[in-house]
Amino acid sequence: MFDPIFNLKGKRVLITGGAGSLGTLITSAFVERGASVVVQDLNANRLEEVINSIPDSSGKLFSLTSDLSSAEECKRTVEDASKLLDGLDIVINTAGINRRKLIEDVTPEDFDAIVSVNMRAIYFISQASHPIMKKGGGGVIVNMSSLSARYSFNTISVYAATKAAVSSITRSSAREWARDKIRVNCIEPSVIKTDFTKPLWGEPHRTKWFDETTPIGRLSAPDEIIGAVIFLATDASSYITGQSIVIDGGILSGGDWDSYKDN
Ligand SMILES: NC(=O)c1ccc[n+]([C@@H]2O[C@H](COP(=O)([O-])OP(=O)(O)OC[C@H]3O[C@@H](n4cnc5c(N)ncnc54)[C@H](O)[C@@H]3O)[C@@H](O)[C@H]2O)c1
């Protein structure tokens, strides 16, 4: 049914932040393709909804509730996932938060909260996954960065800094762990139409800005990131490591000076 180079059948996968908008879609796409998935999140109620929304998982879908803002819980989460799955082939680091404020309003507590989930959790989830994947003969890590790693907006200074760090951690871990047959890549999506970003796209002038600035002419739908995640998680990308795939509808491709011409 699926092309073998995109094969996920039998793969043992941990998806953090898996009860979120994108995590739920990724979980469902992986289970549908035959992977065994531990879906992790802080939000136990939403985790239960995710599990119930994927009917045909034949006992291959497990949930784990934990708070990844703690490095100890990151380690425990990976160890528990590995026990449930009897090993670990793929980790998708999706958990993330934001607190949108102008720089002058950001408190040290805001700063630490965003860093602890977006940056530190990815680092320590990856660190804990490394020995398990190494022992199993290799693995793949896909990190959820953001276009804001290189193209920021007002009110997301700390978030953007953490996403630049995610892209950097991706490169560092790819370098160190290539020798252990572990590939590490990330995706950098522009604003996707999810609840997480509703404050950004929910106002008409902002949607207008995105529609007019994005060469493809619209914001992306949540399921438009799935192809890139599957590509990076499977042998389809077997010689790619340390890379970021920008999913931005062409925003970074350049500008349109002719739109300034008098009509
Ligand atoms: N939606 C977008 O436009 C967009 C664009 C680029 C990147 N991203 C990134 O994609 C990822 C998912 O985004 P989303 O739109 O699905 O957001 P979301 O808020 O729906 O999902 C994030 C999930 O992370 C979980 N989480 C938060 N804190 C946690 C913690 N301490 N421990 C464990 N889990 C925790 C939340 O409960 C939530 O389920 C995030 O990392 C986000 O930064 C999103």
PDBQT file of the ligand as one rigid body, heavy atoms in Angstrom, charges set to zero:
ROOT
HETATM    1  N1  LIG A 301       0.976  25.712  14.824  1.00  0.00    +0.000 N 
HETATM    2  C1  LIG A 301       1.911  26.386  14.182  1.00  0.00    +0.000 C 
HETATM    3  O1  LIG A 301       1.649  27.314  13.408  1.00  0.00    +0.000 OA
HETATM    4  C2  LIG A 301       3.348  26.037  14.355  1.00  0.00    +0.000 A 
HETATM    5  C3  LIG A 301       4.287  26.582  13.469  1.00  0.00    +0.000 A 
HETATM    6  C4  LIG A 301       5.624  26.235  13.644  1.00  0.00    +0.000 A 
HETATM    7  C5  LIG A 301       6.002  25.399  14.653  1.00  0.00    +0.000 A 
HETATM    8  N2  LIG A 301       5.061  24.893  15.500  1.00  0.00    +0.000 N 
HETATM    9  C6  LIG A 301       5.516  24.009  16.558  1.00  0.00    +0.000 C 
HETATM   10  O2  LIG A 301       4.859  22.766  16.433  1.00  0.00    +0.000 OA
HETATM   11  C7  LIG A 301       4.652  22.198  17.712  1.00  0.00    +0.000 C 
HETATM   12  C8  LIG A 301       3.190  21.824  17.890  1.00  0.00    +0.000 C 
HETATM   13  O3  LIG A 301       2.367  22.931  17.646  1.00  0.00    +0.000 OA
HETATM   14  P1  LIG A 301       0.763  22.836  17.773  1.00  0.00    +0.000 P 
HETATM   15  O4  LIG A 301       0.210  23.866  16.881  1.00  0.00    +0.000 OA
HETATM   16  O5  LIG A 301       0.338  21.434  17.625  1.00  0.00    +0.000 OA
HETATM   17  O6  LIG A 301       0.583  23.338  19.276  1.00  0.00    +0.000 OA
HETATM   18  P2  LIG A 301      -0.311  22.701  20.445  1.00  0.00    +0.000 P 
HETATM   19  O7  LIG A 301      -0.338  23.721  21.549  1.00  0.00    +0.000 OA
HETATM   20  O8  LIG A 301      -1.610  22.261  19.898  1.00  0.00    +0.000 OA
HETATM   21  O9  LIG A 301       0.534  21.425  20.886  1.00  0.00    +0.000 OA
HETATM   22  C9  LIG A 301       1.611  21.492  21.785  1.00  0.00    +0.000 C 
HETATM   23  C10 LIG A 301       1.435  20.370  22.795  1.00  0.00    +0.000 C 
HETATM   24  O10 LIG A 301       2.545  20.410  23.698  1.00  0.00    +0.000 OA
HETATM   25  C11 LIG A 301       2.047  20.078  24.978  1.00  0.00    +0.000 C 
HETATM   26  N3  LIG A 301       2.906  20.590  26.041  1.00  0.00    +0.000 N 
HETATM   27  C12 LIG A 301       3.028  21.873  26.452  1.00  0.00    +0.000 A 
HETATM   28  N4  LIG A 301       3.828  21.946  27.523  1.00  0.00    +0.000 NA
HETATM   29  C13 LIG A 301       4.230  20.686  27.801  1.00  0.00    +0.000 A 
HETATM   30  C14 LIG A 301       5.054  20.109  28.805  1.00  0.00    +0.000 A 
HETATM   31  N5  LIG A 301       5.609  20.861  29.758  1.00  0.00    +0.000 N 
HETATM   32  N6  LIG A 301       5.233  18.769  28.799  1.00  0.00    +0.000 NA
HETATM   33  C15 LIG A 301       4.642  17.998  27.857  1.00  0.00    +0.000 A 
HETATM   34  N7  LIG A 301       3.846  18.489  26.879  1.00  0.00    +0.000 NA
HETATM   35  C16 LIG A 301       3.630  19.813  26.860  1.00  0.00    +0.000 A 
HETATM   36  C17 LIG A 301       0.681  20.746  25.044  1.00  0.00    +0.000 C 
HETATM   37  O11 LIG A 301      -0.146  20.161  26.051  1.00  0.00    +0.000 OA
HETATM   38  C18 LIG A 301       0.159  20.530  23.635  1.00  0.00    +0.000 C 
HETATM   39  O12 LIG A 301      -0.652  19.374  23.551  1.00  0.00    +0.000 OA
HETATM   40  C19 LIG A 301       5.155  23.207  18.733  1.00  0.00    +0.000 C 
HETATM   41  O13 LIG A 301       6.479  22.884  19.104  1.00  0.00    +0.000 OA
HETATM   42  C20 LIG A 301       5.157  24.516  17.960  1.00  0.00    +0.000 C 
HETATM   43  O14 LIG A 301       6.114  25.406  18.435  1.00  0.00    +0.000 OA
HETATM   44  C21 LIG A 301       3.740  25.181  15.364  1.00  0.00    +0.000 A 
ENDROOT
TORSDOF 0
